[in-house]
Amino acid sequence: MIKCNLSRIMGEKRLKISDVSRDTEINRGTITRMYNETATRVDLDVIEVLCRYLEIDISELYELKDH
């Protein structure tokens, strides 16, 4: 299972979904689905923009968990 750490990272940085959406121009629904870990598909462009915006590596955003 792949785990998205966006909610933890945003919490640590005290960011709101609306702020990230506005600043990155990523659709709010996409960020919400990633935040709630309900996203089944995410474009690589979105991942790249988020990683650059949050100043993190992709391995911090996503991790592979054992079932």
N, C-alpha and C positions, 0 to 999 in steps of 0.2 A: 504494500500500500504506500502511496506517495502522500506525504504530509506537507501541507502548505503552512508556513510559519508567519504568514502576513499579519494575522491578528496580534500575535505576540510582539512582532517587530514594531507595528504601528503603535501598540500600547506603550512599549518602551520609549518610543520617540514622541509620544503624546500627539499622535496625528489622528485626524478624523477622516472617514471615508470621503466626505465631501471635499476636504482640503486636498487629499491625494488626487482625487478625480479632477479637480480644478487645475491643480498645478501640473499634472501630467497629461491632461486631455484624454485620459483613458475613461471609457464609459463607466459611469457609477455602478451600473449593474454588474459589470465584469469584476470590478474591485470588490463589490459586496459578495459575489459568489466565491471569489478567492478567499476573502476574509472569513466567510462562514464554511469554507471547505466543501462547497457544493458544486464548484466548477468542474466540468468533465473535460473541457477543452479550453486551452489558453494559447493565444498566438505567441510565437516567440518574440515578436516585436513588443508585445505588452510586457513580457517578462524582462526583456532588456531595459525598457524604459523604467520599470519599477526598480530594478536593481540599481540603475544609475541614480535615480531619484533618491532612493533610500541609502545609497552608498554602501551596498552590500554585495556579496558574491551570490551567485545563483544557488550555491550549496547552503547558504543561510536561509534562503527563501523556501527551498524545497529540500526534503530529505526522504530517503527510502526507509520505511519502517517494516519490521517483520510483522506478519499478521499476528 
